[in-house]
C-alpha cells in the first residue's frame, strides 16, 4: 500500500537525477524516502546501501575502491548523515565519472537531517549536488474530495505509516513509537547530548505554542536551563526536520514589526500525539485547533513550492497580520490568510497588512471546498485548490 502512494516530487526528483551527478533527498525518517528511491531505481542499474547497517558500512571501509567497482551504477546511500566524511570521496568519484562521460544519475543520497546539519558535505560537493526535500504526504498525494479525507490527513499527519493505519488509535501508537525513536536513538546518534525527557518536554511545550513566537527565557526557566540551551535544543528539532521556523517579513515598511520567528511542529500527527489528541472530535474541542490547521496548510503549501521561493509571516505591533507570505522570483508576492472554518471572517488587519507589503495576490485558505471572490481583490479557496494553483 505504501508503494501505491504517488509522491508529488517524483517527476522533479527523476528529472534532477538525470541532469545532476548527485541528488540529496532529505526528509524526516519514515517519511517515504527509501520507498521513493527504490521506485526510481527500478529502470536503472542500482546499488542500495543502508549506512545504519554495519555490513553496508563495512563495504565502505575503503570507499574509493568499493565505489570504483560500481561506477556504472546509480548508488543509493540511505541515512547519509551517518557518514559525513564520504563527501570528499564522492567528489572525486563524481569528477572521475564526469571525465568518462557520465554526467547525471551517479548518486542518490537519502538523509534524515537538514542541510544545515550536513553543511560540510554540501560545501564539499558544491556544483555537483542538488537538494530536494521530501515532506510528509500532502493533500494532492492522497485520495481526496471528501471532508473525511482531509480530516484523516490533518489528524494523523503526513507520515505514510500513520496515515494508512487501520484506525486513529493505531496511528497514534505508531507516532508515539516514532517520537521515542527520535528521542532515545536518533538524537544521541547524531551526537547531541540532550536528556530525552527534557527534549520531549520542550517538544510538547512547542506543540502548545504552535504557530507562536517563543520566549526562550520562559521556556528555559520551566526546564531549568538557560535561553541559549533552549535555542540549541530547538535547533536540533529544526535540523531533524521536525520543527519549522517561519521568519518574519523583513522589508522595511515603516511600521513596528514583530521580529521574532514563529515555530511549528511540522507534522500535525506528531503535534496531536504530543498534545494527547487522539481523534478528530478531540481536535475540534482543543484550543490548538486553529493553529493546528494553520500549520497543516503551511506544510502542504511548502511541500509544492519551488526552491527559489521564500516564505514569511507578517505582523505589526498594531495587529495587522498575514499568516503566510510567499515571495516568488521577480515581483510576485502572495499573501495568504488561513482559516479552518467554512464561513471565515476576514479582519481588516489582513487587508492593511497586504497594502503594507504590496501583495500582488490575496488568498484565504479555508476549511471548505469551494473557490470564490469576497471583495477587495481577495479570493477564498480550498487547500486543494491552493495547491493546484501553486503546482501550476
C-alpha positions as CSV (number, residue, x, y, z in Angstrom):
1,X,0.0,0.0,0.0
2,X,2.9,2.4,0.8
3,X,4.3,1.9,-2.7
4,X,0.9,2.8,-4.2
5,X,1.1,6.4,-2.9
6,X,2.4,8.6,-5.8
7,X,4.6,11.3,-4.3
8,X,4.3,14.8,-5.8
9,X,8.0,15.3,-6.3
10,X,8.6,12.1,-8.2
11,X,8.9,13.7,-11.6
12,X,11.0,16.5,-10.2
13,X,13.4,14.1,-8.5
14,X,13.7,11.9,-11.6
15,X,14.4,14.9,-13.8
16,X,17.0,16.2,-11.4
17,X,18.7,12.8,-11.1
18,X,19.1,12.7,-14.9
19,X,20.9,16.0,-15.0
20,X,22.9,16.1,-11.8
21,X,25.7,13.8,-10.6
22,X,24.4,13.6,-7.1
23,X,21.0,14.3,-5.5
24,X,20.4,14.6,-1.8
25,X,16.8,13.6,-0.9
26,X,16.1,14.9,2.6
27,X,13.2,14.3,4.9
28,X,12.4,13.0,8.4
29,X,12.8,9.3,8.9
30,X,9.8,7.1,7.9
31,X,8.5,9.8,5.5
32,X,9.0,7.5,2.5
33,X,12.4,8.4,1.1
34,X,13.6,4.8,0.7
35,X,10.4,3.7,-1.0
36,X,10.6,6.6,-3.4
37,X,14.3,6.0,-4.1
38,X,13.7,2.3,-4.8
39,X,10.8,3.1,-7.2
40,X,13.0,5.5,-9.2
41,X,15.9,2.9,-9.2
42,X,13.7,0.2,-10.9
43,X,14.5,1.2,-14.5
44,X,18.2,1.8,-13.6
45,X,21.1,-0.4,-12.6
46,X,21.3,0.5,-9.0
47,X,23.1,-0.4,-5.7
48,X,21.5,0.3,-2.4
49,X,23.5,0.9,0.8
50,X,21.9,1.4,4.2
51,X,24.5,3.3,6.3
52,X,22.8,2.2,9.5
53,X,23.6,-1.4,8.5
54,X,27.0,-2.5,9.8
55,X,27.5,-4.8,6.8
56,X,27.0,-2.0,4.4
57,X,29.2,0.3,6.4
58,X,31.9,-2.3,6.3
59,X,31.8,-2.3,2.4
60,X,32.8,1.4,2.6
61,X,35.9,0.7,4.7
62,X,37.8,1.6,1.5
63,X,35.1,3.8,-0.2
64,X,37.1,4.7,-3.2
65,X,37.9,1.1,-4.1
66,X,34.4,-0.1,-3.4
67,X,32.6,2.7,-5.3
68,X,35.0,2.3,-8.3
69,X,33.7,-1.2,-8.7
70,X,30.2,0.2,-9.1
71,X,30.9,3.3,-11.1
72,X,28.4,2.2,-13.8
73,X,25.5,2.1,-11.3
74,X,23.2,4.5,-9.5
75,X,24.5,4.2,-5.9
76,X,21.8,4.9,-3.3
77,X,23.1,5.7,0.2
78,X,20.5,5.8,2.9
79,X,21.0,7.8,6.2
80,X,23.9,9.6,4.6
81,X,24.3,11.8,7.8
82,X,25.9,8.7,9.4
83,X,28.9,9.1,7.2
84,X,29.7,12.8,6.7
85,X,33.3,12.1,5.8
86,X,32.2,10.4,2.5
87,X,31.7,13.8,0.8
88,X,35.3,14.2,-0.4
89,X,35.4,10.7,-1.7
90,X,32.2,11.3,-3.6
91,X,33.6,14.5,-5.1
92,X,36.5,12.6,-6.5
93,X,34.3,9.8,-7.9
94,X,31.9,12.2,-9.5
95,X,34.7,14.1,-11.2
96,X,36.2,10.8,-12.4
97,X,32.8,9.6,-13.8
98,X,32.3,13.0,-15.5
99,X,35.6,12.7,-17.3
100,X,34.5,9.3,-18.5
101,X,31.4,10.9,-20.0
102,X,28.8,10.1,-17.3
103,X,27.2,13.3,-16.0
104,X,23.9,12.6,-14.3
105,X,22.4,9.8,-12.1
106,X,25.6,8.8,-10.2
107,X,24.5,9.1,-6.5
108,X,21.2,9.4,-4.7
109,X,21.8,10.3,-1.0
110,X,19.0,9.9,1.5
111,X,19.2,11.9,4.7
112,X,17.1,12.5,7.8
113,X,18.6,15.9,8.6
114,X,18.6,19.3,7.1
115,X,21.4,20.8,5.0
116,X,22.4,23.0,7.9
117,X,23.4,19.8,9.7
118,X,25.0,18.4,6.6
119,X,26.7,21.6,5.7
120,X,30.2,20.0,5.3
121,X,29.1,17.6,2.6
122,X,27.0,20.3,0.9
123,X,30.1,22.6,0.6
124,X,32.4,19.7,-0.5
125,X,30.0,18.8,-3.3
126,X,29.2,22.3,-4.4
127,X,28.3,22.3,-8.1
128,X,27.9,18.6,-8.1
129,X,24.8,18.0,-5.9
130,X,21.1,19.1,-5.8
131,X,19.0,19.1,-2.7
132,X,15.3,18.1,-2.7
133,X,13.2,17.8,0.4
134,X,10.5,15.1,0.7
135,X,7.9,16.3,3.2
136,X,5.0,14.3,4.6
137,X,2.1,13.4,2.4
138,X,0.2,16.4,1.1
139,X,-3.4,16.7,0.0
140,X,-2.5,16.0,-3.7
141,X,-0.9,12.7,-2.8
142,X,-3.8,11.0,-1.0
143,X,-7.4,10.2,-2.1
144,X,-9.3,13.5,-1.6
145,X,-12.6,15.1,-2.3
146,X,-14.4,14.2,0.9
147,X,-14.2,16.1,4.2
148,X,-13.1,12.9,6.0
149,X,-10.1,12.5,3.7
150,X,-8.8,16.0,4.7
151,X,-9.7,15.3,8.4
152,X,-7.8,12.0,8.3
153,X,-4.6,13.5,6.9
154,X,-4.8,16.5,9.2
155,X,-5.3,14.4,12.3
156,X,-2.8,11.7,11.6
157,X,-0.2,13.8,9.8
158,X,1.8,13.0,6.6
159,X,3.9,10.0,7.6
160,X,2.6,7.2,5.3
161,X,2.5,4.6,8.0
162,X,0.5,6.8,10.3
163,X,-1.9,8.0,7.5
164,X,-2.5,4.4,6.3
165,X,-3.1,2.9,9.8
166,X,-6.3,1.0,10.2
167,X,-7.5,3.3,13.0
168,X,-6.7,6.6,14.7
169,X,-5.6,4.7,17.8
170,X,-3.1,2.6,15.8
171,X,-1.9,5.8,14.1
172,X,-1.2,7.5,17.4
173,X,0.6,4.4,18.7
174,X,2.8,4.4,15.7
175,X,3.5,8.2,16.1
176,X,4.4,7.6,19.8
177,X,6.9,5.0,18.8
178,X,8.4,7.4,16.2
179,X,8.7,10.2,18.8
180,X,10.5,7.8,21.2
181,X,12.8,6.6,18.4
182,X,13.9,10.1,17.7
183,X,14.4,11.0,21.4
184,X,16.1,7.7,22.5
185,X,18.1,6.8,19.4
186,X,18.3,9.4,16.6
187,X,19.2,12.4,18.7
188,X,22.0,10.6,20.6
189,X,23.3,9.0,17.4
190,X,23.6,12.5,15.8
191,X,26.0,13.4,18.7
192,X,23.6,15.6,20.7
193,X,23.8,15.1,24.4
194,X,20.2,16.0,25.5
195,X,18.2,14.2,28.1
196,X,15.3,12.5,26.3
197,X,12.7,13.5,28.9
198,X,13.8,17.2,28.8
199,X,13.7,17.3,25.0
200,X,10.3,15.7,25.0
201,X,9.0,18.3,27.4
202,X,10.4,21.1,25.2
203,X,8.8,19.5,22.1
204,X,5.5,19.3,23.9
205,X,5.8,23.0,25.0
206,X,6.4,24.0,21.4
207,X,3.3,22.0,20.5
208,X,1.2,24.1,22.9
209,X,2.8,27.2,21.4
210,X,2.1,26.0,17.8
211,X,2.5,28.9,15.4
212,X,3.5,31.4,18.0
213,X,6.6,33.4,18.8
214,X,8.6,31.7,21.6
215,X,10.1,33.2,24.7
216,X,13.3,31.2,25.1
217,X,13.9,32.5,28.7
218,X,10.5,31.5,29.8
219,X,10.9,28.0,28.4
220,X,14.3,27.8,29.9
221,X,13.0,28.6,33.4
222,X,10.4,25.8,33.0
223,X,13.2,23.3,32.1
224,X,15.9,24.6,34.4
225,X,18.2,25.6,31.6
226,X,19.3,28.9,30.1
227,X,17.8,30.5,27.0
228,X,20.9,29.6,24.9
229,X,20.4,25.9,25.7
230,X,16.7,26.2,24.7
231,X,17.8,27.7,21.4
232,X,20.2,24.9,20.8
233,X,17.6,22.3,21.6
234,X,15.1,23.9,19.2
235,X,17.8,23.9,16.5
236,X,18.2,20.1,17.0
237,X,14.4,19.7,16.2
238,X,14.7,22.0,13.3
239,X,17.8,20.2,11.9
240,X,15.9,16.9,12.2
241,X,13.1,18.4,10.1
242,X,10.6,18.1,12.9
243,X,10.1,21.7,13.7
244,X,9.8,24.6,11.2
245,X,11.0,28.1,11.9
246,X,9.0,30.7,10.0
247,X,10.8,34.1,9.9
248,X,9.0,37.5,9.9
249,X,8.8,39.6,6.8
250,X,12.0,41.8,7.0
251,X,11.4,44.5,4.4
252,X,11.2,48.0,5.9
253,X,7.6,49.1,5.7
254,X,8.0,52.0,8.2
255,X,5.9,50.3,10.9
256,X,6.8,48.5,14.1
257,X,7.0,44.8,13.2
258,X,7.1,41.6,15.2
259,X,10.6,40.4,14.7
260,X,10.6,37.1,16.5
261,X,10.2,33.9,14.4
262,X,7.2,31.6,14.7
263,X,7.7,27.9,15.3
264,X,5.5,25.0,14.1
265,X,5.6,21.3,14.8
266,X,5.8,20.3,11.1
267,X,3.8,17.1,11.2
268,X,0.3,17.6,12.6
269,X,0.2,13.9,13.6
270,X,3.2,14.4,15.9
271,X,1.6,17.7,17.1
272,X,-1.6,15.9,18.1
273,X,0.2,13.0,19.7
274,X,2.3,15.3,21.8
275,X,-0.8,17.0,22.9
276,X,-2.8,13.8,23.6
277,X,-5.3,14.5,20.8
278,X,-6.4,11.0,19.6
279,X,-9.3,11.6,17.3
280,X,-11.0,14.3,15.2
281,X,-13.7,15.2,17.8
282,X,-11.0,15.8,20.4
283,X,-9.2,18.1,17.9
284,X,-12.3,20.1,17.3
285,X,-12.6,20.9,21.0
286,X,-8.9,21.7,21.6
287,X,-7.6,25.2,21.8
288,X,-4.8,24.4,19.3
289,X,-7.4,23.8,16.6
290,X,-6.8,27.0,14.6
291,X,-3.0,26.9,14.8
292,X,-3.0,23.1,14.0
293,X,-4.9,23.9,10.8
294,X,-2.6,26.8,10.1
295,X,0.5,24.6,10.4
296,X,-1.2,21.9,8.3
297,X,-1.9,24.3,5.5
298,X,1.6,25.9,5.6
299,X,3.3,22.5,5.4
300,X,1.1,21.4,2.5
301,X,1.8,24.7,0.6
302,X,5.6,24.5,1.3
303,X,5.7,20.9,0.0
304,X,4.8,22.1,-3.5
305,X,6.8,25.3,-3.7
306,X,10.0,25.6,-5.8
307,X,13.4,26.1,-4.3
308,X,13.6,29.7,-5.4
309,X,10.6,30.8,-3.3
310,X,10.9,32.4,0.1
311,X,8.2,32.3,2.8
312,X,7.5,34.6,5.8
313,X,4.7,35.8,8.1
314,X,3.9,39.4,8.7
315,X,2.6,41.1,11.8
316,X,2.8,44.7,13.1
317,X,2.7,45.8,16.7
318,X,-0.8,47.2,15.9
319,X,-2.0,43.7,14.9
320,X,-2.1,43.8,11.1
321,X,-1.2,40.3,10.1
322,X,-0.6,37.9,7.2
323,X,-0.2,34.2,8.2
324,X,1.9,33.3,5.2
325,X,3.7,35.4,2.6
326,X,5.2,33.7,-0.5
327,X,7.8,35.6,-2.4
328,X,8.4,34.3,-5.9
329,X,11.3,35.1,-8.1
330,X,10.6,38.5,-9.6
331,X,7.8,40.8,-8.3
332,X,5.1,38.2,-7.3
333,X,4.2,38.3,-3.6
334,X,1.2,36.2,-2.4
335,X,-0.5,36.9,0.9
336,X,-2.3,34.0,2.4
337,X,-4.7,34.1,5.3
338,X,-5.6,30.7,6.9
339,X,-8.9,29.9,8.5
340,X,-10.2,26.5,9.5
341,X,-13.9,27.3,9.4
342,X,-16.3,27.1,6.4
343,X,-17.6,30.7,6.9
344,X,-14.4,32.7,7.8
345,X,-14.5,36.3,8.8
346,X,-11.5,38.3,7.4
347,X,-10.3,41.1,9.7
348,X,-9.4,44.5,8.3
349,X,-5.9,43.9,9.6
350,X,-5.3,41.4,6.8
351,X,-6.1,44.0,4.1
352,X,-4.0,46.6,5.9
353,X,-1.0,44.2,6.0
354,X,-1.4,43.3,2.3
355,X,-1.3,47.0,1.5
356,X,1.8,47.4,3.7
357,X,3.8,44.7,1.9
358,X,2.3,45.5,-1.6
359,X,1.0,41.9,-2.1
360,X,0.2,41.1,-5.7
361,X,-2.4,38.4,-4.8
362,X,-4.6,37.9,-1.7
363,X,-6.0,34.5,-0.8
364,X,-7.9,33.0,2.1
365,X,-7.4,29.2,2.5
366,X,-10.4,27.9,4.4
367,X,-12.0,24.6,5.6
368,X,-14.5,24.4,2.7
369,X,-14.1,23.0,-0.8
370,X,-15.2,26.0,-3.0
371,X,-13.5,29.0,-4.6
372,X,-15.0,32.5,-4.9
373,X,-14.0,36.2,-4.6
374,X,-15.0,38.0,-1.5
375,X,-14.1,41.6,-2.5
376,X,-11.0,43.8,-2.0
377,X,-9.2,41.6,-4.7
378,X,-9.3,38.7,-2.3
379,X,-10.2,35.1,-3.3
380,X,-11.3,32.4,-0.8
381,X,-10.5,28.9,-1.8
382,X,-9.9,25.3,-0.5
383,X,-6.5,24.0,0.4
384,X,-6.6,21.6,-2.5
385,X,-7.3,24.4,-5.0
386,X,-4.5,26.4,-3.5
387,X,-2.1,23.5,-4.0
388,X,-3.2,23.0,-7.6
389,X,-2.7,26.8,-8.2
390,X,0.8,26.7,-6.8
391,X,1.6,23.5,-8.7
392,X,0.8,25.2,-11.9
